[in-house]
């Protein structure tokens, strides 16, 4: 990776919750285990049915999580700059239940492959533990957003405030 790109990515990662407890050197180490990948609008980043062999940090752009229901596409959520995606299938090794598609012309992601994660876990366990904590927080955020959507939909269908 070119020094200029690595500096920009180091600055990016250093602003993330993941890196609040990491030193600048540890952030740079994490970058050494990732690769920068780019997608155009409409490119499928990860597809339904695949087992996650990588997880991604959104550096630039946006990606949508969706699945097909009968004849329509159902959006589950969006991943924007600074968010982690692909962590559920990556850690539980079950087939993906959603498709991740780039929604911007120049979507840039940092990709951490399973092989590199396993190396990171052995060589730099402190960084790996911080990554796991970040993944838990990311999944919690997704779960909370989906729960709020379901609660809102339920109030719409059944009426009432939803409070007892």
Rosetta constraint file for C-alpha pairs under 8 A:
AtomPair CA 1 CA 5 HARMONIC 6.63 0.50
AtomPair CA 1 CA 6 HARMONIC 6.30 0.50
AtomPair CA 2 CA 6 HARMONIC 6.20 0.50
AtomPair CA 3 CA 7 HARMONIC 6.13 0.50
AtomPair CA 4 CA 8 HARMONIC 6.35 0.50
AtomPair CA 5 CA 9 HARMONIC 6.09 0.50
AtomPair CA 6 CA 10 HARMONIC 5.90 0.50
AtomPair CA 6 CA 28 HARMONIC 7.95 0.50
AtomPair CA 6 CA 31 HARMONIC 7.59 0.50
AtomPair CA 7 CA 11 HARMONIC 6.22 0.50
AtomPair CA 8 CA 12 HARMONIC 6.20 0.50
AtomPair CA 9 CA 13 HARMONIC 6.04 0.50
AtomPair CA 9 CA 31 HARMONIC 7.70 0.50
AtomPair CA 9 CA 59 HARMONIC 7.86 0.50
AtomPair CA 10 CA 14 HARMONIC 5.89 0.50
AtomPair CA 10 CA 24 HARMONIC 7.70 0.50
AtomPair CA 10 CA 27 HARMONIC 6.40 0.50
AtomPair CA 10 CA 28 HARMONIC 6.09 0.50
AtomPair CA 10 CA 31 HARMONIC 7.27 0.50
AtomPair CA 11 CA 15 HARMONIC 6.52 0.50
AtomPair CA 12 CA 16 HARMONIC 6.99 0.50
AtomPair CA 12 CA 59 HARMONIC 7.29 0.50
AtomPair CA 12 CA 82 HARMONIC 7.90 0.50
AtomPair CA 13 CA 18 HARMONIC 7.70 0.50
AtomPair CA 13 CA 19 HARMONIC 6.47 0.50
AtomPair CA 13 CA 27 HARMONIC 6.78 0.50
AtomPair CA 13 CA 82 HARMONIC 7.95 0.50
AtomPair CA 14 CA 19 HARMONIC 5.37 0.50
AtomPair CA 14 CA 20 HARMONIC 7.16 0.50
AtomPair CA 14 CA 24 HARMONIC 7.09 0.50
AtomPair CA 14 CA 27 HARMONIC 6.64 0.50
AtomPair CA 15 CA 19 HARMONIC 6.91 0.50
AtomPair CA 15 CA 20 HARMONIC 7.55 0.50
AtomPair CA 16 CA 20 HARMONIC 6.84 0.50
AtomPair CA 16 CA 82 HARMONIC 6.41 0.50
AtomPair CA 17 CA 134 HARMONIC 7.23 0.50
AtomPair CA 18 CA 22 HARMONIC 7.74 0.50
AtomPair CA 18 CA 130 HARMONIC 6.25 0.50
AtomPair CA 18 CA 131 HARMONIC 6.34 0.50
AtomPair CA 18 CA 133 HARMONIC 7.76 0.50
AtomPair CA 18 CA 134 HARMONIC 5.43 0.50
AtomPair CA 19 CA 23 HARMONIC 7.51 0.50
AtomPair CA 19 CA 27 HARMONIC 6.67 0.50
AtomPair CA 19 CA 130 HARMONIC 7.78 0.50
AtomPair CA 21 CA 130 HARMONIC 7.75 0.50
AtomPair CA 22 CA 26 HARMONIC 5.70 0.50
AtomPair CA 22 CA 27 HARMONIC 6.36 0.50
AtomPair CA 22 CA 127 HARMONIC 7.31 0.50
AtomPair CA 23 CA 27 HARMONIC 6.33 0.50
AtomPair CA 24 CA 28 HARMONIC 6.25 0.50
AtomPair CA 25 CA 29 HARMONIC 6.15 0.50
AtomPair CA 26 CA 30 HARMONIC 6.18 0.50
AtomPair CA 26 CA 127 HARMONIC 6.97 0.50
AtomPair CA 27 CA 31 HARMONIC 6.36 0.50
AtomPair CA 28 CA 32 HARMONIC 6.40 0.50
AtomPair CA 29 CA 33 HARMONIC 6.86 0.50
AtomPair CA 30 CA 34 HARMONIC 6.79 0.50
AtomPair CA 30 CA 120 HARMONIC 7.87 0.50
AtomPair CA 30 CA 127 HARMONIC 7.27 0.50
AtomPair CA 31 CA 35 HARMONIC 7.50 0.50
AtomPair CA 33 CA 112 HARMONIC 6.61 0.50
AtomPair CA 33 CA 116 HARMONIC 5.69 0.50
AtomPair CA 33 CA 117 HARMONIC 7.41 0.50
AtomPair CA 33 CA 120 HARMONIC 7.15 0.50
AtomPair CA 34 CA 110 HARMONIC 5.94 0.50
AtomPair CA 34 CA 111 HARMONIC 5.30 0.50
AtomPair CA 34 CA 112 HARMONIC 4.71 0.50
AtomPair CA 34 CA 113 HARMONIC 7.30 0.50
AtomPair CA 34 CA 116 HARMONIC 7.43 0.50
AtomPair CA 35 CA 110 HARMONIC 5.49 0.50
AtomPair CA 35 CA 111 HARMONIC 5.19 0.50
AtomPair CA 35 CA 112 HARMONIC 6.78 0.50
AtomPair CA 36 CA 108 HARMONIC 6.87 0.50
AtomPair CA 36 CA 109 HARMONIC 5.76 0.50
AtomPair CA 36 CA 110 HARMONIC 4.62 0.50
AtomPair CA 36 CA 111 HARMONIC 6.23 0.50
AtomPair CA 37 CA 108 HARMONIC 5.79 0.50
AtomPair CA 37 CA 109 HARMONIC 5.31 0.50
AtomPair CA 37 CA 110 HARMONIC 6.22 0.50
AtomPair CA 37 CA 111 HARMONIC 6.71 0.50
AtomPair CA 38 CA 106 HARMONIC 6.75 0.50
AtomPair CA 38 CA 107 HARMONIC 5.63 0.50
AtomPair CA 38 CA 108 HARMONIC 4.53 0.50
AtomPair CA 38 CA 109 HARMONIC 6.34 0.50
AtomPair CA 39 CA 43 HARMONIC 6.00 0.50
AtomPair CA 39 CA 45 HARMONIC 7.61 0.50
AtomPair CA 39 CA 102 HARMONIC 6.45 0.50
AtomPair CA 39 CA 105 HARMONIC 7.30 0.50
AtomPair CA 39 CA 106 HARMONIC 6.10 0.50
AtomPair CA 39 CA 107 HARMONIC 5.10 0.50
AtomPair CA 39 CA 108 HARMONIC 6.46 0.50
AtomPair CA 40 CA 102 HARMONIC 6.46 0.50
AtomPair CA 40 CA 103 HARMONIC 7.75 0.50
AtomPair CA 40 CA 104 HARMONIC 6.47 0.50
AtomPair CA 40 CA 105 HARMONIC 4.61 0.50
AtomPair CA 40 CA 106 HARMONIC 5.47 0.50
AtomPair CA 40 CA 107 HARMONIC 6.31 0.50
AtomPair CA 41 CA 101 HARMONIC 7.81 0.50
AtomPair CA 41 CA 102 HARMONIC 5.12 0.50
AtomPair CA 41 CA 103 HARMONIC 4.83 0.50
AtomPair CA 41 CA 104 HARMONIC 4.63 0.50
AtomPair CA 41 CA 105 HARMONIC 4.48 0.50
AtomPair CA 41 CA 106 HARMONIC 7.11 0.50
AtomPair CA 41 CA 107 HARMONIC 7.55 0.50
AtomPair CA 42 CA 101 HARMONIC 5.90 0.50
AtomPair CA 42 CA 102 HARMONIC 5.30 0.50
AtomPair CA 42 CA 103 HARMONIC 5.91 0.50
AtomPair CA 42 CA 104 HARMONIC 7.73 0.50
AtomPair CA 43 CA 101 HARMONIC 5.62 0.50
AtomPair CA 43 CA 102 HARMONIC 5.43 0.50
AtomPair CA 44 CA 99 HARMONIC 7.21 0.50
AtomPair CA 44 CA 100 HARMONIC 5.98 0.50
AtomPair CA 44 CA 101 HARMONIC 4.45 0.50
AtomPair CA 44 CA 102 HARMONIC 6.51 0.50
AtomPair CA 45 CA 99 HARMONIC 7.74 0.50
AtomPair CA 45 CA 100 HARMONIC 5.39 0.50
AtomPair CA 45 CA 101 HARMONIC 5.50 0.50
AtomPair CA 45 CA 102 HARMONIC 6.85 0.50
AtomPair CA 46 CA 50 HARMONIC 7.31 0.50
AtomPair CA 46 CA 52 HARMONIC 7.82 0.50
AtomPair CA 46 CA 86 HARMONIC 7.76 0.50
AtomPair CA 46 CA 99 HARMONIC 5.79 0.50
AtomPair CA 46 CA 100 HARMONIC 5.07 0.50
AtomPair CA 46 CA 101 HARMONIC 7.21 0.50
AtomPair CA 47 CA 96 HARMONIC 6.78 0.50
AtomPair CA 47 CA 98 HARMONIC 6.70 0.50
AtomPair CA 47 CA 99 HARMONIC 4.45 0.50
AtomPair CA 47 CA 100 HARMONIC 6.30 0.50
AtomPair CA 48 CA 67 HARMONIC 7.58 0.50
AtomPair CA 48 CA 95 HARMONIC 6.92 0.50
AtomPair CA 48 CA 96 HARMONIC 4.86 0.50
AtomPair CA 48 CA 97 HARMONIC 5.26 0.50
AtomPair CA 48 CA 98 HARMONIC 5.10 0.50
AtomPair CA 48 CA 99 HARMONIC 5.08 0.50
AtomPair CA 49 CA 95 HARMONIC 4.57 0.50
AtomPair CA 49 CA 96 HARMONIC 5.01 0.50
AtomPair CA 49 CA 97 HARMONIC 6.52 0.50
AtomPair CA 50 CA 95 HARMONIC 4.95 0.50
AtomPair CA 50 CA 96 HARMONIC 5.46 0.50
AtomPair CA 51 CA 89 HARMONIC 5.95 0.50
AtomPair CA 51 CA 90 HARMONIC 6.99 0.50
AtomPair CA 51 CA 93 HARMONIC 5.70 0.50
AtomPair CA 51 CA 94 HARMONIC 5.61 0.50
AtomPair CA 51 CA 95 HARMONIC 4.37 0.50
AtomPair CA 51 CA 96 HARMONIC 5.93 0.50
AtomPair CA 52 CA 86 HARMONIC 6.71 0.50
AtomPair CA 52 CA 87 HARMONIC 7.70 0.50
AtomPair CA 52 CA 88 HARMONIC 7.93 0.50
AtomPair CA 52 CA 89 HARMONIC 4.79 0.50
AtomPair CA 52 CA 90 HARMONIC 4.28 0.50
AtomPair CA 52 CA 91 HARMONIC 7.82 0.50
AtomPair CA 52 CA 93 HARMONIC 6.38 0.50
AtomPair CA 52 CA 94 HARMONIC 7.59 0.50
AtomPair CA 52 CA 95 HARMONIC 7.08 0.50
AtomPair CA 52 CA 96 HARMONIC 6.84 0.50
AtomPair CA 53 CA 90 HARMONIC 5.86 0.50
AtomPair CA 53 CA 113 HARMONIC 5.85 0.50
AtomPair CA 53 CA 114 HARMONIC 5.32 0.50
AtomPair CA 54 CA 86 HARMONIC 7.00 0.50
AtomPair CA 54 CA 87 HARMONIC 7.86 0.50
AtomPair CA 54 CA 90 HARMONIC 6.08 0.50
AtomPair CA 54 CA 111 HARMONIC 6.32 0.50
AtomPair CA 54 CA 112 HARMONIC 5.34 0.50
AtomPair CA 54 CA 113 HARMONIC 4.14 0.50
AtomPair CA 54 CA 114 HARMONIC 5.53 0.50
AtomPair CA 55 CA 84 HARMONIC 7.30 0.50
AtomPair CA 55 CA 85 HARMONIC 6.01 0.50
AtomPair CA 55 CA 86 HARMONIC 4.71 0.50
AtomPair CA 55 CA 87 HARMONIC 5.38 0.50
AtomPair CA 55 CA 90 HARMONIC 6.31 0.50
AtomPair CA 55 CA 111 HARMONIC 5.91 0.50
AtomPair CA 55 CA 112 HARMONIC 5.44 0.50
AtomPair CA 55 CA 113 HARMONIC 6.65 0.50
AtomPair CA 56 CA 84 HARMONIC 5.62 0.50
AtomPair CA 56 CA 85 HARMONIC 5.24 0.50
AtomPair CA 56 CA 86 HARMONIC 6.22 0.50
AtomPair CA 56 CA 87 HARMONIC 7.74 0.50
AtomPair CA 56 CA 109 HARMONIC 5.97 0.50
AtomPair CA 56 CA 110 HARMONIC 5.43 0.50
AtomPair CA 56 CA 111 HARMONIC 4.70 0.50
AtomPair CA 56 CA 112 HARMONIC 6.26 0.50
AtomPair CA 57 CA 81 HARMONIC 7.84 0.50
AtomPair CA 57 CA 82 HARMONIC 6.43 0.50
AtomPair CA 57 CA 83 HARMONIC 5.75 0.50
AtomPair CA 57 CA 84 HARMONIC 4.53 0.50
AtomPair CA 57 CA 85 HARMONIC 6.44 0.50
AtomPair CA 57 CA 109 HARMONIC 5.45 0.50
AtomPair CA 57 CA 110 HARMONIC 5.03 0.50
AtomPair CA 57 CA 111 HARMONIC 6.76 0.50
AtomPair CA 58 CA 62 HARMONIC 7.25 0.50
AtomPair CA 58 CA 79 HARMONIC 7.07 0.50
AtomPair CA 58 CA 80 HARMONIC 6.15 0.50
AtomPair CA 58 CA 81 HARMONIC 4.85 0.50
AtomPair CA 58 CA 82 HARMONIC 5.41 0.50
AtomPair CA 58 CA 83 HARMONIC 5.50 0.50
AtomPair CA 58 CA 84 HARMONIC 6.36 0.50
AtomPair CA 58 CA 85 HARMONIC 7.60 0.50
AtomPair CA 58 CA 107 HARMONIC 7.77 0.50
AtomPair CA 58 CA 108 HARMONIC 6.38 0.50
AtomPair CA 58 CA 109 HARMONIC 4.65 0.50
AtomPair CA 58 CA 110 HARMONIC 6.61 0.50
AtomPair CA 59 CA 81 HARMONIC 5.16 0.50
AtomPair CA 59 CA 82 HARMONIC 6.03 0.50
AtomPair CA 59 CA 107 HARMONIC 7.64 0.50
AtomPair CA 59 CA 108 HARMONIC 5.37 0.50
AtomPair CA 59 CA 109 HARMONIC 5.17 0.50
AtomPair CA 59 CA 110 HARMONIC 6.75 0.50
AtomPair CA 60 CA 80 HARMONIC 7.46 0.50
AtomPair CA 60 CA 81 HARMONIC 5.30 0.50
AtomPair CA 60 CA 106 HARMONIC 7.30 0.50
AtomPair CA 60 CA 107 HARMONIC 5.35 0.50
AtomPair CA 60 CA 108 HARMONIC 4.91 0.50
AtomPair CA 60 CA 109 HARMONIC 6.90 0.50
AtomPair CA 61 CA 80 HARMONIC 6.33 0.50
AtomPair CA 61 CA 81 HARMONIC 6.24 0.50
AtomPair CA 61 CA 102 HARMONIC 7.81 0.50
AtomPair CA 61 CA 103 HARMONIC 7.46 0.50
AtomPair CA 61 CA 104 HARMONIC 5.61 0.50
AtomPair CA 61 CA 105 HARMONIC 7.77 0.50
AtomPair CA 61 CA 106 HARMONIC 6.26 0.50
AtomPair CA 61 CA 107 HARMONIC 4.38 0.50
AtomPair CA 61 CA 108 HARMONIC 6.49 0.50
AtomPair CA 62 CA 78 HARMONIC 6.95 0.50
AtomPair CA 62 CA 79 HARMONIC 5.64 0.50
AtomPair CA 62 CA 80 HARMONIC 4.64 0.50
AtomPair CA 62 CA 81 HARMONIC 6.72 0.50
AtomPair CA 62 CA 102 HARMONIC 6.10 0.50
AtomPair CA 62 CA 103 HARMONIC 5.60 0.50
AtomPair CA 62 CA 104 HARMONIC 5.95 0.50
AtomPair CA 62 CA 107 HARMONIC 6.27 0.50
AtomPair CA 63 CA 78 HARMONIC 5.74 0.50
AtomPair CA 63 CA 79 HARMONIC 5.20 0.50
AtomPair CA 63 CA 80 HARMONIC 6.69 0.50
AtomPair CA 63 CA 100 HARMONIC 6.26 0.50
AtomPair CA 63 CA 101 HARMONIC 5.25 0.50
AtomPair CA 63 CA 102 HARMONIC 4.27 0.50
AtomPair CA 63 CA 103 HARMONIC 5.20 0.50
AtomPair CA 63 CA 104 HARMONIC 7.45 0.50
AtomPair CA 63 CA 107 HARMONIC 7.70 0.50
AtomPair CA 64 CA 75 HARMONIC 6.95 0.50
AtomPair CA 64 CA 76 HARMONIC 7.65 0.50
AtomPair CA 64 CA 77 HARMONIC 5.95 0.50
AtomPair CA 64 CA 78 HARMONIC 4.40 0.50
AtomPair CA 64 CA 79 HARMONIC 6.20 0.50
AtomPair CA 64 CA 99 HARMONIC 7.82 0.50
AtomPair CA 64 CA 100 HARMONIC 5.59 0.50
AtomPair CA 64 CA 101 HARMONIC 5.39 0.50
AtomPair CA 64 CA 102 HARMONIC 6.53 0.50
AtomPair CA 64 CA 103 HARMONIC 6.60 0.50
AtomPair CA 65 CA 75 HARMONIC 5.94 0.50
AtomPair CA 65 CA 76 HARMONIC 5.40 0.50
AtomPair CA 65 CA 77 HARMONIC 5.19 0.50
AtomPair CA 65 CA 78 HARMONIC 5.90 0.50
AtomPair CA 65 CA 79 HARMONIC 7.63 0.50
AtomPair CA 65 CA 98 HARMONIC 5.86 0.50
AtomPair CA 65 CA 99 HARMONIC 5.47 0.50
AtomPair CA 65 CA 100 HARMONIC 4.71 0.50
AtomPair CA 65 CA 101 HARMONIC 6.74 0.50
AtomPair CA 66 CA 73 HARMONIC 6.53 0.50
AtomPair CA 66 CA 74 HARMONIC 5.33 0.50
AtomPair CA 66 CA 75 HARMONIC 4.27 0.50
AtomPair CA 66 CA 76 HARMONIC 5.22 0.50
AtomPair CA 66 CA 77 HARMONIC 7.13 0.50
AtomPair CA 66 CA 98 HARMONIC 5.23 0.50
AtomPair CA 66 CA 99 HARMONIC 5.25 0.50
AtomPair CA 66 CA 100 HARMONIC 6.73 0.50
AtomPair CA 67 CA 73 HARMONIC 5.78 0.50
AtomPair CA 67 CA 74 HARMONIC 5.40 0.50
AtomPair CA 67 CA 75 HARMONIC 6.76 0.50
AtomPair CA 67 CA 76 HARMONIC 7.64 0.50
AtomPair CA 67 CA 97 HARMONIC 7.29 0.50
AtomPair CA 67 CA 98 HARMONIC 5.11 0.50
AtomPair CA 67 CA 99 HARMONIC 5.96 0.50
AtomPair CA 68 CA 72 HARMONIC 5.78 0.50
AtomPair CA 68 CA 73 HARMONIC 4.54 0.50
AtomPair CA 68 CA 74 HARMONIC 6.01 0.50
AtomPair CA 69 CA 73 HARMONIC 6.10 0.50
AtomPair CA 69 CA 74 HARMONIC 6.57 0.50
AtomPair CA 76 CA 146 HARMONIC 7.37 0.50
AtomPair CA 77 CA 142 HARMONIC 7.58 0.50
AtomPair CA 79 CA 83 HARMONIC 5.90 0.50
AtomPair CA 79 CA 84 HARMONIC 7.43 0.50
AtomPair CA 79 CA 85 HARMONIC 6.88 0.50
AtomPair CA 83 CA 138 HARMONIC 7.40 0.50
AtomPair CA 84 CA 135 HARMONIC 7.04 0.50
AtomPair CA 84 CA 138 HARMONIC 6.47 0.50
AtomPair CA 85 CA 138 HARMONIC 7.94 0.50
AtomPair CA 86 CA 90 HARMONIC 6.24 0.50
AtomPair CA 87 CA 91 HARMONIC 6.05 0.50
AtomPair CA 87 CA 135 HARMONIC 6.27 0.50
AtomPair CA 87 CA 139 HARMONIC 7.75 0.50
AtomPair CA 88 CA 92 HARMONIC 6.12 0.50
AtomPair CA 88 CA 93 HARMONIC 7.93 0.50
AtomPair CA 88 CA 96 HARMONIC 7.93 0.50
AtomPair CA 88 CA 139 HARMONIC 7.38 0.50
AtomPair CA 89 CA 93 HARMONIC 5.03 0.50
AtomPair CA 89 CA 94 HARMONIC 5.33 0.50
AtomPair CA 89 CA 95 HARMONIC 6.20 0.50
AtomPair CA 89 CA 96 HARMONIC 5.57 0.50
AtomPair CA 90 CA 94 HARMONIC 7.86 0.50
AtomPair CA 90 CA 114 HARMONIC 7.56 0.50
AtomPair CA 102 CA 107 HARMONIC 6.33 0.50
AtomPair CA 103 CA 107 HARMONIC 7.67 0.50
AtomPair CA 112 CA 116 HARMONIC 6.39 0.50
AtomPair CA 112 CA 117 HARMONIC 6.44 0.50
AtomPair CA 113 CA 117 HARMONIC 6.11 0.50
AtomPair CA 114 CA 118 HARMONIC 6.11 0.50
AtomPair CA 115 CA 119 HARMONIC 6.41 0.50
AtomPair CA 116 CA 120 HARMONIC 6.03 0.50
AtomPair CA 117 CA 121 HARMONIC 6.08 0.50
AtomPair CA 117 CA 128 HARMONIC 7.55 0.50
AtomPair CA 118 CA 122 HARMONIC 6.52 0.50
AtomPair CA 119 CA 123 HARMONIC 5.95 0.50
AtomPair CA 119 CA 124 HARMONIC 7.97 0.50
AtomPair CA 120 CA 124 HARMONIC 5.16 0.50
AtomPair CA 120 CA 125 HARMONIC 6.63 0.50
AtomPair CA 120 CA 127 HARMONIC 7.44 0.50
AtomPair CA 120 CA 128 HARMONIC 6.23 0.50
AtomPair CA 121 CA 125 HARMONIC 4.67 0.50
AtomPair CA 121 CA 126 HARMONIC 8.00 0.50
AtomPair CA 121 CA 127 HARMONIC 7.66 0.50
AtomPair CA 121 CA 128 HARMONIC 5.21 0.50
AtomPair CA 121 CA 129 HARMONIC 7.91 0.50
AtomPair CA 124 CA 128 HARMONIC 6.50 0.50
AtomPair CA 125 CA 129 HARMONIC 6.08 0.50
AtomPair CA 126 CA 130 HARMONIC 6.41 0.50
AtomPair CA 127 CA 131 HARMONIC 6.23 0.50
AtomPair CA 128 CA 132 HARMONIC 6.24 0.50
AtomPair CA 129 CA 133 HARMONIC 6.30 0.50
AtomPair CA 130 CA 134 HARMONIC 6.19 0.50
AtomPair CA 131 CA 135 HARMONIC 6.20 0.50
AtomPair CA 132 CA 136 HARMONIC 6.27 0.50
AtomPair CA 133 CA 137 HARMONIC 6.32 0.50
AtomPair CA 134 CA 138 HARMONIC 6.08 0.50
AtomPair CA 135 CA 139 HARMONIC 6.12 0.50
AtomPair CA 136 CA 140 HARMONIC 6.05 0.50
AtomPair CA 137 CA 141 HARMONIC 6.19 0.50
AtomPair CA 138 CA 142 HARMONIC 6.42 0.50
AtomPair CA 139 CA 143 HARMONIC 6.09 0.50
AtomPair CA 140 CA 144 HARMONIC 6.09 0.50
AtomPair CA 141 CA 145 HARMONIC 6.22 0.50
AtomPair CA 142 CA 146 HARMONIC 6.21 0.50
AtomPair CA 143 CA 147 HARMONIC 6.00 0.50
AtomPair CA 144 CA 148 HARMONIC 6.11 0.50
AtomPair CA 145 CA 149 HARMONIC 6.26 0.50
AtomPair CA 146 CA 150 HARMONIC 6.19 0.50
AtomPair CA 147 CA 151 HARMONIC 6.11 0.50
AtomPair CA 148 CA 152 HARMONIC 6.05 0.50
AtomPair CA 149 CA 153 HARMONIC 6.07 0.50
AtomPair CA 150 CA 154 HARMONIC 6.00 0.50
AtomPair CA 151 CA 155 HARMONIC 6.20 0.50
AtomPair CA 151 CA 162 HARMONIC 7.43 0.50
AtomPair CA 152 CA 156 HARMONIC 6.23 0.50
AtomPair CA 153 CA 157 HARMONIC 6.18 0.50
AtomPair CA 154 CA 158 HARMONIC 5.84 0.50
AtomPair CA 154 CA 159 HARMONIC 7.50 0.50
AtomPair CA 155 CA 159 HARMONIC 4.75 0.50
AtomPair CA 155 CA 160 HARMONIC 5.77 0.50
AtomPair CA 155 CA 161 HARMONIC 6.24 0.50
AtomPair CA 155 CA 162 HARMONIC 5.99 0.50
AtomPair CA 156 CA 160 HARMONIC 7.91 0.50
